[in-house]
Amino acid sequence: DADVTQTPRNRITKTGKRIMLECSQTKGHDRMYWYRQDPGLGLRLIYYSFDVKDINKGEISDGYSVSRQAQAKFSLSLESAIPNQTALYFCATSDNRDRHYGYTFGSGTRLTVV
Amino acid sequence: AQKVTQAQTEISVVEKEDVTLDCVYETRDTTYYLFWYKQPPSGELVFLIRRNSFDEQNEISGRYSWNFQKSTSSFNFTITASQVVDSAVYFCALSRSNDYKLSFGAGTTVTVRA
């Protein structure tokens, strides 16, 4: 099993629908992140959480919300999806005690809003 | 604020040519970490290297090498004798620590033609 699992891998949804992207990890890391990738823009941070009781907005949080249900789970919600939220979404974890890599990324969720 | 600039949007080379990817960063932190990631066509992010701001030694790993110069705030990446499998999007990223949020550049798409 992957260290960081994102579900679903692909999703097509209609404008106005509510959708949740889920992320779970087995790394035991405290810090979790949601990034969005758009062509030519790189990855941009949506939200991040340093522990279960800590949620912080990133640079592009408008239109999104998150929930940290447990240390291992961090969900991203689009309350009312719009076409310009079509993108590749990545969940990531990090831990300063992980001296080798620091960060672990999920495989990504490709979301299309029609 | 932190910023990473990858000025090259796309690079196309013929197999066995060398290719250098530029990365310029901005930060006010005296301690920071620089990363390179590879994103092959399959979409996942593959970690390549992490370098902290106190270690300016250049690094070589097989056909990959990295040139870190604090004086010019650059962390360039060279692929020697490129191969078709090197075709991917490459991202440079910056963080104030080993486990803090990452700031990504826009990415450089490398295409290696047989």
Interface residues (C-beta under 8 A of the other chain):
Chain A: R31 Y33 Y35 G40 L41 G42 L43 R44 L45 Y48 G58 L88 F90 A92 S94 D95 N96 D98 R99 Y101 G102 Y103 F105 S107 G108 R110
Chain B: V4 Q6 T9 Y33 F35 G43 E44 L45 F47 R50 F91 A93 S95 S97 N98 D99 Y100 K101 L102 S103 F104 G105 A106 G107
